[in-house]
Amino acid sequence: MTTASISEGVVAAGDIRIGTGRSRRFEGSEHGADVSYFYVENQPGEGPGVGDGVLRILGIHASPVIIQTFLD
């Protein structure tokens, strides 16, 4: 049985926050992980969201880096 702290190896949201908002970007390669993710949370009027509610997006990548392709 191990007695390691639960928080050992956990990356805090504040450490991967994008700017001053609530969005986060986790690149697994920076933390010895083979998975990456991004999380976006925009309030009405922020970002590209349209409507009255909060926009939340979670993208999980089975890769140590986030792979993006922008289309014209």
PyMOL commands that set and color helices and strands:
alter all, ss='L'
color gray80, all
select helices_A, chain A and resi 13-15+28-31
alter helices_A, ss='H'
color red, helices_A
select strands_A, chain A and resi 24-26+36-42+55-61
alter strands_A, ss='S'
color yellow, strands_A
deselect
rebuild
show_as cartoon
